[in-house]
């Protein structure tokens, strides 16, 4: 939930009348999973491609602060209507204007004989034809996304906030203050995968012009398929993580990117350096130094960083110019495939 200017993404959606989705749209949205008894569909047509700004478990500090307990899905277009459909059959529990969301529809779904509650946020309530107690079917039109920065979205950008939790409750918050509370919510990516849908996040090139933290970390690189980026404001770092998995985005971390300003390569006294090698990385051949490091036992765990940073792992520092300049620090989870790490580094460009 963060104001953002117009975004042009791929795809085309056509809406034919209020409360009715065209056959061509349904064929796209209706990529199904689950059993004959429980049919599961994505809530919007571009679910995989649109989840790049705020996904489940990311720590956010803007208008709202806390761990994001939903997936935000960006639309293909700010001008065209974007229909939202029910992920499976269920009972509408709430249709209301809620601060932070604008239009919110809450549906209680029965999946594998268990009740889960779904939040469909930032909707144009004028397009919603349901009321509390109404029944909905899998793939049935719920409403259109509200207009960008309007009352329909409570001033937020145009996007779908899609959250899931077990059981029936009035829990409609979009964020949790404590990381432990993230586990009270269902990771939507894991939910769809468990029911036979390919919910893998698409690979993309990270653009610092639109990424949270991009004004500080002015680097671009190819993000592997199935990864996303979290901005950690407390330490001004990017956490590259997998959307699938338990816990917060920090718990699913694969790489961490930080920076320092200096005239030469420097290392912290808090780590033991097992080896150091001068190398060249990046799209245009940046001067770099590769370290094999390990936090000293006497040093407290690094705050706000993924837990693997306290273990032995590889770090690559690189710069774009001689003299006093900005150095970028790219650390790798020790369990990460080395070739993936090298591919990300090879694609890196300082902007």
C-alpha positions, 0 to 999 in steps of 0.5 A, spaced: 500 500 500 504 505 497 503 511 492 506 509 485 505 513 479 503 509 472 505 503 471 505 499 464 505 492 464 504 486 459 497 483 458 490 485 456 483 485 460 476 486 457 470 487 461 463 486 458 458 489 463 458 490 470 458 483 474 460 479 468 467 477 465 468 476 458 469 469 456 476 470 453 478 473 460 475 467 464 480 462 460 486 466 462 484 467 469 481 460 470 487 457 470 485 451 475 487 447 481 484 443 486 480 437 486 473 436 482 470 438 489 474 444 490 476 448 484 481 454 485 483 460 480 487 466 481 483 472 483 486 476 477 488 475 470 496 477 471 497 474 478 504 471 477 506 477 473 503 483 477 506 481 484 513 485 484 512 491 489 509 488 495 509 481 497 507 476 503 512 477 509 515 483 506 517 489 512 514 495 509 515 502 512 511 508 508 504 510 510 503 503 514 509 500 518 509 492 519 510 485 515 505 485 509 501 479 510 498 479 503 500 479 496 499 486 492 498 485 485 499 490 480 494 491 474 496 491 467 493 498 466 491 504 470 486 505 464 482 499 463 478 496 468 481 490 472 476 484 474 477 481 480 474 474 481 473 469 487 478 464 488 473 458 489 466 457 492 464 461 498 460 465 502 461 473 502 462 475 510 463 483 509 462 488 503 465 495 506 469 501 505 475 500 510 480 505 511 487 503 508 483 499 503 477 503 500 473 498 498 474 491 501 470 484 500 471 479 505 469 471 503 469 465 507 471 459 503 471 452 504 477 449 501 479 441 503 473 441 508 477 447 512 474 454 512 479 460 510 478 467 509 480 471 503 481 479 503 480 482 496 482 489 498 482 496 494 476 494 490 471 499 487 464 498 491 460 500 486 462 494 481 460 489 487 453 486 486 454 482 493 452 483 500 454 479 506 451 472 506 451 471 499 454 465 495 459 466 490 462 460 485 470 459 483 471 464 478 465 468 479 466 476 478 467 480 485 468 487 483 473 491 479 479 494 482 478 501 484 481 507 480 488 509 482 489 514 488 482 515 489 477 514 494 475 507 492 482 505 494 483 510 500 488 514 496 492 508 494 495 506 488 491 501 483 492 494 485 489 488 489 491 486 496 490 479 497 490 476 503 488 469 506 488 466 513 485 460 516 478 460 520 472 465 520 474 472 524 474 479 523 481 480 522 482 484 516 489 488 517 494 488 512 500 488 516 503 485 522 507 489 527 511 483 530 514 478 525 512 472 529 504 474 527 506 473 520 505 465 521 498 467 523 497 468 515 497 463 509 502 465 504 498 465 498 504 463 493 504 456 497 496 456 497 496 456 490 502 451 489 499 446 494 492 446 489 496 445 483 497 452 480 503 455 478 504 461 482 512 462 481 513 469 480 516 471 473 523 473 473 524 480 471 530 486 471 530 490 477 529 497 476 531 502 481 527 507 478 520 504 481 523 499 486 523 501 494 530 503 496 532 504 488 534 512 490 539 509 494 541 502 491 542 505 484 543 498 481 540 494 476 540 486 475 536 480 473 532 477 478 531 470 478 524 467 476 521 465 483 524 471 487 522 478 489 526 484 492 524 487 499 527 493 502 530 493 509 529 501 511 533 500 518 539 498 514 538 501 507 539 494 504 535 489 499 533 482 501 532 478 495 528 472 497 523 467 494 516 468 495 514 461 497 516 458 504 514 460 511 515 466 515 517 473 513 521 475 507 527 475 511 526 468 513 526 466 505 532 470 504 537 468 498 541 474 497 543 481 501 545 487 497 548 493 501 553 499 500 558 503 503 562 509 501 569 509 501 576 510 497 578 503 497 575 496 499 574 495 506 572 490 511 569 490 518 572 488 524 566 483 526 568 478 521 573 473 520 576 473 512 578 466 510 580 468 503 579 474 499 580 475 491 580 480 486 575 479 480 571 483 475 563 482 475 558 486 472 555 488 465 561 492 463 566 489 468 566 492 475 572 492 479 570 487 485 573 483 491 570 476 493 570 475 500 569 468 504 567 471 511 564 468 517 562 472 523 566 472 529 563 468 535 564 474 540 560 478 535 552 479 536 548 477 531 547 482 525 540 486 526 535 486 521 539 481 517 537 474 515 539 469 519 544 466 514 548 472 515 551 470 521 554 464 518 560 463 513 558 465 506 560 469 500 560 476 499 562 480 493 564 488 493 564 492 487 565 499 485 564 503 478 569 508 479 576 510 482 577 514 488 571 516 493 565 512 490 559 508 492 561 500 493 556 495 493 556 489 497 552 483 495 552 477 500 549 470 498 546 465 502 551 459 503 545 454 501 544 458 494 546 455 488 553 458 486 551 459 479 545 463 481 549 468 485 554 468 479 549 470 474 546 475 478 552 478 479 554 478 471 547 481 470 549 487 474 549 494 472 550 501 476 546 506 474 
